[in-house]
Amino acid sequence: MQSTELERVTLLLRQMIMAGEFVPGARIAEIPLASRLGVSRTPVRLALGILEQEGLLTSAPHKGFCVREITIDEIADAFDVRGALEALACRRAVERGLDVASRIVLEECLALGEALVAKGALTEADTRSWSEMNARFHEAIVAASRNIPLANALAFVGRLPLVSPGAIAFTQGLEAAFQNMQKVQAEHRDIVDALVNGQASRAAALVQEHAYKSREKLRRGLERLRGEQIVANVPGLKLVVG
Protein backbone atom coordinates (compact mmCIF):
# COMPACT_ATOMS: atom_id res chain seq x y z
CA MET A 1 0.00 0.00 0.00
CA GLN A 2 1.36 3.40 -0.98
CA SER A 3 1.53 6.03 1.74
CA THR A 4 -0.39 8.45 -0.49
CA GLU A 5 -3.39 6.10 -0.38
CA LEU A 6 -3.35 6.11 3.42
CA GLU A 7 -3.17 9.91 3.45
CA ARG A 8 -6.02 10.18 0.93
CA VAL A 9 -8.22 7.83 2.95
CA THR A 10 -7.35 9.65 6.19
CA LEU A 11 -8.30 13.00 4.67
CA LEU A 12 -11.57 11.60 3.32
CA LEU A 13 -12.55 9.98 6.61
CA ARG A 14 -11.64 13.08 8.59
CA GLN A 15 -13.86 15.19 6.34
CA MET A 16 -16.70 12.65 6.57
CA ILE A 17 -16.56 12.71 10.37
CA MET A 18 -16.35 16.50 10.50
CA ALA A 19 -19.24 16.71 8.03
CA GLY A 20 -21.43 14.75 10.42
CA GLU A 21 -21.90 11.72 8.20
CA PHE A 22 -21.73 9.60 11.35
CA VAL A 23 -23.86 10.43 14.38
CA PRO A 24 -22.21 10.73 17.82
CA GLY A 25 -21.48 7.30 19.21
CA ALA A 26 -21.93 5.61 15.83
CA ARG A 27 -19.75 2.57 15.22
CA ILE A 28 -17.64 2.77 12.08
CA ALA A 29 -17.34 -0.61 10.38
CA GLU A 30 -14.21 -1.21 8.29
CA ILE A 31 -15.65 -3.44 5.55
CA PRO A 32 -18.58 -1.24 4.43
CA LEU A 33 -16.38 1.83 4.66
CA ALA A 34 -13.61 0.25 2.58
CA SER A 35 -16.19 -0.76 -0.03
CA ARG A 36 -17.63 2.74 -0.09
CA LEU A 37 -14.20 4.31 -0.61
CA GLY A 38 -13.09 1.69 -3.10
CA VAL A 39 -10.03 0.62 -1.13
CA SER A 40 -8.88 -2.39 0.89
CA ARG A 41 -9.45 -2.66 4.64
CA THR A 42 -5.79 -1.93 5.43
CA PRO A 43 -5.72 1.83 4.71
CA VAL A 44 -9.12 2.21 6.37
CA ARG A 45 -7.91 0.44 9.51
CA LEU A 46 -4.73 2.54 9.65
CA ALA A 47 -6.65 5.76 8.99
CA LEU A 48 -9.10 5.00 11.79
CA GLY A 49 -6.15 4.55 14.13
CA ILE A 50 -4.78 7.96 13.12
CA LEU A 51 -8.16 9.62 13.69
CA GLU A 52 -8.36 7.98 17.11
CA GLN A 53 -5.03 9.59 17.98
CA GLU A 54 -6.47 12.91 16.84
CA GLY A 55 -9.38 12.46 19.23
CA LEU A 56 -12.13 12.18 16.64
CA LEU A 57 -12.79 8.51 17.42
CA THR A 58 -12.69 6.21 20.40
CA SER A 59 -12.06 2.47 20.39
CA ALA A 60 -12.94 -0.43 22.62
CA PRO A 61 -12.00 -4.13 22.53
CA HIS A 62 -14.31 -6.10 20.22
CA LYS A 63 -16.32 -2.94 19.45
CA GLY A 64 -14.09 -1.19 16.93
CA PHE A 65 -14.16 2.56 16.46
CA CYS A 66 -16.94 4.97 17.43
CA VAL A 67 -17.42 8.69 16.75
CA ARG A 68 -16.57 10.78 19.77
CA GLU A 69 -19.06 13.30 21.13
CA ILE A 70 -17.98 16.72 22.33
CA THR A 71 -19.07 20.33 21.76
CA ILE A 72 -17.22 22.91 19.68
CA ASP A 73 -17.04 25.17 22.73
CA GLU A 74 -15.14 22.45 24.59
CA ILE A 75 -12.63 22.33 21.75
CA ALA A 76 -12.27 26.12 21.79
CA ASP A 77 -11.79 26.15 25.56
CA ALA A 78 -9.18 23.42 25.27
CA PHE A 79 -7.23 25.54 22.78
CA ASP A 80 -7.21 28.36 25.35
CA VAL A 81 -5.82 25.99 27.96
CA ARG A 82 -3.24 24.64 25.51
CA GLY A 83 -2.14 28.18 24.65
CA ALA A 84 -1.75 29.13 28.32
CA LEU A 85 0.25 25.98 29.11
CA GLU A 86 2.51 26.37 26.08
CA ALA A 87 3.09 30.01 27.06
CA LEU A 88 4.24 28.79 30.48
CA ALA A 89 6.46 26.22 28.75
CA CYS A 90 8.12 29.01 26.75
CA ARG A 91 8.78 31.02 29.90
CA ARG A 92 10.29 28.05 31.67
CA ALA A 93 12.40 27.13 28.63
CA VAL A 94 13.94 30.61 28.55
CA GLU A 95 14.35 30.86 32.33
CA ARG A 96 16.14 27.50 32.47
CA GLY A 97 18.05 28.09 29.25
CA LEU A 98 17.03 26.65 25.89
CA ASP A 99 18.88 23.32 25.72
CA VAL A 100 20.81 22.33 22.62
CA ALA A 101 18.68 19.25 21.86
CA SER A 102 15.42 21.25 21.90
CA ARG A 103 16.91 23.99 19.75
CA ILE A 104 18.06 21.44 17.17
CA VAL A 105 14.58 19.89 16.97
CA LEU A 106 12.94 23.30 16.63
CA GLU A 107 15.32 24.30 13.85
CA GLU A 108 14.77 20.97 12.07
CA CYS A 109 11.04 21.61 12.19
CA LEU A 110 11.53 25.08 10.75
CA ALA A 111 13.63 23.62 7.94
CA LEU A 112 10.96 21.04 7.10
CA GLY A 113 8.28 23.72 7.18
CA GLU A 114 10.32 25.93 4.85
CA ALA A 115 10.75 23.02 2.43
CA LEU A 116 7.00 22.39 2.35
CA VAL A 117 6.21 26.08 1.86
CA ALA A 118 8.81 26.33 -0.92
CA LYS A 119 6.90 23.72 -2.95
CA GLY A 120 4.23 26.33 -3.65
CA ALA A 121 1.32 23.93 -3.12
CA LEU A 122 0.15 21.28 -0.68
CA THR A 123 -0.43 17.65 -1.60
CA GLU A 124 -2.28 14.99 0.37
CA ALA A 125 1.06 13.43 1.31
CA ASP A 126 2.31 16.80 2.55
CA THR A 127 -0.56 17.11 5.00
CA ARG A 128 0.76 14.20 7.03
CA SER A 129 4.32 15.55 6.93
CA TRP A 130 3.09 18.93 8.12
CA SER A 131 0.96 17.44 10.91
CA GLU A 132 3.87 15.33 12.17
CA MET A 133 6.24 18.30 12.01
CA ASN A 134 3.74 20.50 13.86
CA ALA A 135 3.38 17.93 16.63
CA ARG A 136 7.15 17.63 16.93
CA PHE A 137 7.55 21.42 17.03
CA HIS A 138 5.14 21.86 19.92
CA GLU A 139 6.50 18.81 21.75
CA ALA A 140 9.98 20.37 21.56
CA ILE A 141 8.72 23.54 23.23
CA VAL A 142 7.21 21.50 26.05
CA ALA A 143 10.34 19.35 26.37
CA ALA A 144 12.46 22.51 26.59
CA SER A 145 10.51 23.58 29.69
CA ARG A 146 11.77 20.46 31.49
CA ASN A 147 8.53 20.44 33.45
CA ILE A 148 6.92 17.01 33.66
CA PRO A 149 3.59 18.07 35.26
CA LEU A 150 3.22 20.67 32.51
CA ALA A 151 3.86 18.05 29.84
CA ASN A 152 1.30 15.73 31.45
CA ALA A 153 -1.31 18.50 31.56
CA LEU A 154 -0.79 19.28 27.88
CA ALA A 155 -1.04 15.59 26.98
CA PHE A 156 -4.39 15.42 28.79
CA VAL A 157 -5.75 18.50 26.97
CA GLY A 158 -4.48 17.09 23.67
CA ARG A 159 -6.80 14.09 23.96
CA LEU A 160 -9.75 16.25 22.98
CA PRO A 161 -10.66 16.17 19.26
CA LEU A 162 -8.57 18.42 16.99
CA VAL A 163 -6.73 20.05 19.92
CA SER A 164 -3.46 18.13 19.68
CA PRO A 165 -0.80 19.92 17.54
CA GLY A 166 -0.64 16.80 15.38
CA ALA A 167 -4.37 16.93 14.64
CA ILE A 168 -4.90 19.49 11.91
CA ALA A 169 -8.33 19.89 10.36
CA PHE A 170 -8.36 20.78 6.68
CA THR A 171 -11.85 22.24 6.39
CA GLN A 172 -11.44 24.24 3.17
CA GLY A 173 -9.31 22.15 0.85
CA LEU A 174 -5.60 21.94 0.13
CA GLU A 175 -5.23 25.40 -1.42
CA ALA A 176 -6.62 27.17 1.63
CA ALA A 177 -4.60 24.84 3.86
CA PHE A 178 -1.41 25.84 2.05
CA GLN A 179 -2.13 29.52 2.54
CA ASN A 180 -2.67 28.93 6.23
CA MET A 181 0.50 26.83 6.39
CA GLN A 182 2.51 29.80 5.13
CA LYS A 183 1.16 31.95 7.97
CA VAL A 184 1.79 29.26 10.57
CA GLN A 185 5.35 28.79 9.34
CA ALA A 186 6.00 32.50 9.87
CA GLU A 187 4.57 32.23 13.39
CA HIS A 188 6.83 29.26 14.11
CA ARG A 189 9.85 31.26 12.99
CA ASP A 190 8.95 34.12 15.32
CA ILE A 191 8.44 31.77 18.28
CA VAL A 192 11.81 30.10 17.76
CA ASP A 193 13.49 33.49 17.31
CA ALA A 194 12.11 34.64 20.66
CA LEU A 195 13.19 31.43 22.43
CA VAL A 196 16.70 31.51 20.96
CA ASN A 197 17.12 35.17 21.94
CA GLY A 198 15.94 34.59 25.50
CA GLN A 199 12.77 36.67 25.15
CA ALA A 200 10.51 34.84 27.56
CA SER A 201 7.54 37.25 27.51
CA ARG A 202 7.63 37.60 23.73
CA ALA A 203 7.81 33.83 23.20
CA ALA A 204 4.94 33.25 25.63
CA ALA A 205 2.77 35.90 23.96
CA LEU A 206 3.53 34.58 20.48
CA VAL A 207 2.72 30.95 21.28
CA GLN A 208 -0.50 31.94 23.05
CA GLU A 209 -1.57 34.03 20.05
CA HIS A 210 -0.60 31.10 17.84
CA ALA A 211 -3.04 28.84 19.73
CA TYR A 212 -5.74 31.53 19.62
CA LYS A 213 -5.47 31.84 15.83
CA SER A 214 -5.70 28.07 15.47
CA ARG A 215 -8.79 28.03 17.69
CA GLU A 216 -10.53 30.77 15.74
CA LYS A 217 -9.66 29.26 12.36
CA LEU A 218 -11.06 25.91 13.44
CA ARG A 219 -14.20 27.46 14.93
CA ARG A 220 -14.87 29.43 11.74
CA GLY A 221 -14.35 26.32 9.64
CA LEU A 222 -16.76 24.26 11.68
CA GLU A 223 -19.35 27.04 11.81
CA ARG A 224 -19.01 27.47 8.05
CA LEU A 225 -19.85 23.81 7.58
CA ARG A 226 -22.95 24.26 9.72
CA GLY A 227 -23.90 27.48 7.93
CA GLU A 228 -23.75 25.73 4.59
CA GLN A 229 -25.95 23.03 6.10
CA ILE A 230 -23.41 20.40 5.18
CA VAL A 231 -23.69 18.97 8.65
CA ALA A 232 -25.98 18.45 11.56
CA ASN A 233 -23.10 17.49 13.84
CA VAL A 234 -19.42 18.27 13.53
CA PRO A 235 -16.94 15.54 14.36
CA GLY A 236 -19.95 13.74 15.62
CA LEU A 237 -19.58 16.56 18.01
CA LYS A 238 -22.84 18.25 18.86
CA LEU A 239 -22.78 21.73 17.34
CA VAL A 240 -23.25 23.99 20.32
CA VAL A 241 -21.55 27.34 19.74
CA GLY A 242 -21.81 30.60 21.64
Salt bridges, closest charged atoms under 4 A:
GLU21 OE1 - ARG36 NH2 2.47
GLU30 OE1 - ARG41 NH2 3.21
GLU30 OE1 - ARG45 NE 3.52
GLU54 OE2 - ARG14 NH2 2.69
GLU54 OE2 - ARG128 NH1 3.95
GLU69 OE2 - LYS238 NZ 2.88
ASP73 OD1 - ARG219 NH2 3.22
ASP80 OD2 - ARG215 NH1 2.79
GLU86 OE2 - ARG82 NE 3.51
GLU86 OE2 - HIS138 ND1 2.99
GLU95 OE1 - ARG92 NH1 2.95
ASP99 OD1 - ARG146 NH1 3.50
GLU107 OE2 - ARG103 NE 2.96
GLU108 OE1 - ARG136 NH2 2.71
GLU114 OE2 - ARG189 NH1 2.46
ASP126 OD1 - LYS119 NZ 2.90
GLU132 OE2 - ARG128 NE 3.57
GLU187 OE1 - HIS210 ND1 2.46
GLU187 OE2 - LYS213 NZ 3.46
ASP193 OD2 - ARG202 NH1 2.97
GLU216 OE2 - ARG215 NH2 2.76
GLU223 OE2 - ARG219 NH1 3.91
GLU228 OE2 - ARG224 NH1 3.55
